[in-house]
């Protein structure tokens, strides 16, 4: 909801990536004068495009944020629906694990195309401007000043009423806040890296089933593949750096894939696999947590700048988009009062962003190992059954995270409660089965030998049972 009391107030959004561009749209709708400062050149200009096009999974939270600025339909039309995980076993057998109901799916979208659409959307507002090639040098939000270095290499001070840090996991804005008292910060590099590979189209069609997130789980590492609109798949190999270092030559790589992903080799092609594997080194993955997300009414962090997470729940972009949506909802609630909105944003959002960070760590283990387990598959079927008969009481964790806006930390609490109830139920069921089995066993034991054993204690005799004549022979008992 736009408000006239924001006219004339200037906002400096640092970072023109996905979250920065989306945030700029929300703020521009509220009549703020928005300036986006992006260190890179304009990615919409072909000669400045670098690297491969990374695929992302867009789920319900991200779609709701895009819907709020009128971009949902445009973005969805450029994505490929993924309705289930397709598990590739070592033998080549494939099995599907649905994400939810038939109507529930996540979208495979191109990060680059989405970023271009968002930048174009920002520039459609007359009160918003994107400054490409402008790097943040200094941030002094208490004074309402940021210093940027433009293409002319001359530092320039820019005045603003609010600084919004959307400048990624290595945020310069966050580095300024880290110097303030009572600001908590932690980061963790996981020992695994990632490398992107490609499965090209086959005869102009998808080489595999398109409406799935394909996973090759191998316990300590895995490979995934997401479909693209051009009928190709973007593959990502997640593995420890130690294992990557064991593959210095083409022969080593080929032998590794023949041993672990034999069905993927003909899909990729040996020569293309060798080319892609050595095109770029394995990239690191970092997890960042900090608190608070704001500095008084002058500065706020969103997206990776506030909570960089590993990609294994597909919620990095979605959590960042939901940051923007939550902040916009708070601006509605508190009538654009930044002195109230910023502290409330930190209070409300920190538990959720920390929770999805932890869940993302957990989901890596699930994707690379648990999906191989029959017990895991049984639990999934049980979750689905309970959700069907009690849809408001039992909701699978993935459904809560990907297909609702249940707060992340509440989803975790509910998940733990559901697991406890299910485990107690299974324990009770197991006990009933054990007791019932014992009762049936007792009922089927022949009664006569037990009767004679009781008789022995009364008569002071002992004896033996002659099975051939069905006669019990008594003999005197002596101490």
Secondary structure by P-SEA (a helix, b strand, c coil): ccccccccbbbbbccccaaaaaaaaaaaaaccbbbbbbccccccccccccccbbbbbbcaaaaaaaaaaccaaaaaaabbbbcbbbbbccccbbbbbbcccccbbbbbccaaaaaaaaaaaaaccccccccccbbbccccccccbbbbbccccbbbbbbbcbbbbccccccaaaaaaaacccbbbbbbbccbbbbbbbbccccccccccccccccccccccbbbbbbccccbbbbbbbbcaaaaaacccaaaaaaaaaaccccccccccaaaaaaaaacccbbbbbbbbbccccccccccccccccbbbccccccaaaaaaaaaaaaaaaaaaaccccccaaaaaaaccaaaaaaaaaaaaaaaaaaacccccaaaaaaaaaaaaaaaaccccccccccccccccccaaaaaaaaaaaaaaaaaaaaaaaaaaaaaaaaaaaaacccaaaaaaaaaaaacbbbbbcccccbbbbccccc
